Amino acid sequence: MKIEIKILITVISFIALSAWTTKQPNNISKAKWLIGTWENQTPRGSIFETWKKVTDTRYEAKSYVVREKDTMIFETITLKVVGSEIHYIPTVKNQNEGLPVIFKAKAFTEDEMIFENPEHDFPQMIAYNRISSDSLVAKISGAKNGQERSQFFPMKKVK
């Protein structure tokens, strides 16, 4: 009888732990598909975003433009767990006095990540949608000067 109780407690504990782990909103490992270099080709040059995993709770990226032989970094991004939330924190050169802006995850799955900051001037929302293993669409959206705006950045994985 004591063995059955121990087995029952072990099974219940395992189920509870598994359920708790899968429901946690801070499971940043769902973003592992971002790791690598992504390219958006435009008539004015290519925009790249290179992501790397820094720790189990932090990813970082650099966004840069390559025009002819010149490379210009214009944004750094940190994706990290903060308490029970995931924050997307871009720092854009020549914007916001060079200070980072915090966007909090509204949705965070293996195929879609949506981050919001309703107080930010523009954008108020940043989203990444995985189309396939080598294709994604990034989107920034929100109100600017009283008008709703959206910009889409289809990207292909190059590394």
N, C-alpha and C positions, 0 to 999 in steps of 0.2 A: 504494500500500500504506500509506503514512504517513497518508493521508486517512482510510482505512477504520479504522485504529487510533484516530485522533483521534475519529472519529464513534462508534466502539464505546465508548471511554472516556467520552465525553460522555453517551451513552445510559445506560451503567451508573451513572455518577455521578448523573444525573437520577433514575433508578429508586431508587437507594439513598437519596437525599435525600428523595424523595417518601414512601418507606416509613418512614423515620425520623420525618418530620414528622407523619404520620398516626398513628403509634403512641405519640406522646408523651402522657403522662397529664395534662400541664399545659396542654392546649389549652382554655383558659378561654373561648374564643370560642363554644364549644358552649352557653354559658349566655346568649348574647345574647337569646334569647327571653324571658328574665326582665325585660328592660328595660321600664320602664313602671310603672303603678300597678295593683295587684291589690286586690280587695275581697272580704272574707268577711263576709257579713251575719249578725248574731246578734240574738237578742231584746234584748240589752243595748246594742246599738250596732254600728257597722261597724268592722271591723279592716281596716286598709290596710297594704300593703307596697309601697313605692316604690323601684324599682331604677334605678340609672344606671351607665353605664360610665365609669370614671374614667381608666383607661389600658388598654392592651392586656393587662395582667396583673392588673387590679384592678377589681372592681365593688363598689358600696356600696349599702346599702339602709337605709331607716328604716321601722320598724313603729310604727304609731300607731292609737289608738282615737278615733273621733269619736262622742260622745254628745251629742245635741241640738246645741248650738253649741260645745261644748268639744272641743278636740283635745289628746290626751295622748300624747307620744312615750314608748314604753316599751322600745324596743330599737333598737340600731343594728347593722348586719351588714356585715362586710367579707368578700368572696370574693376570694381572691388566690392567685397562684402563689408558692409558696415552694420554691425548688429544683426538684425534679421532681414536687412534689405540689401539690394545690390544697387550700387551707384555707378553711373556713367559720368565721368568727369573730364570734359574737354577743356583744354587751355589753348586758346586761339591767339596766334600772334596778331598784334595790333587791334585786339578787341578786348573789351572789358578790363582795360588797363593791364592786360596780361595775366589776369587772375583767373583761376579755374571756376567753372560753373557746374553745379551739381544737378544731375537729372536722376530721378529715382525710377527704378523698374516698376512699370505698370503691368507688363506681361513678360514672362521669361521662360521660353520653352526651347526645345532643341532646334526649332525652325524659325522662331520669331522672338525678337527682343524689342520691347517698346519702353522708352524712357521718357519721363515728363518732368517739366519744370514750368508750371503755369505762370510763375512770376518773371521769367526771363523774357527779354524783349523779342528776340527771334533767334532760333526757333524755340517753340515751347515743347515740341515733341521730336524725338529722334528714334528711328526704327531701323532694324535690320531684319530682312526676311531672306532666309536661305531658300534658294530655288532648287539647287542641286549641290553636289559635293564641290563643284568648282564655279558656282554662280550664286550671287546674292544681289539684292537690291537694298540700298540704303536710302532712307527718306528723311528729310527734315521738313517740318511743317509747323504752322501756327499763324497767328495774326501779325502783320507788319503794316504799320501806318493805317490801321483799321481794315485792312484787306487780308482775307485768308490766302495763304500762299503755301505751296509745296514744291519741293525740289527732289527729284529722283536721281539716284546714282547707281545705275546698273554696273556691277563689277564682276570680273572674271578672276579666278585664282591663277596666279602666275608662278607661285612657289609654294 
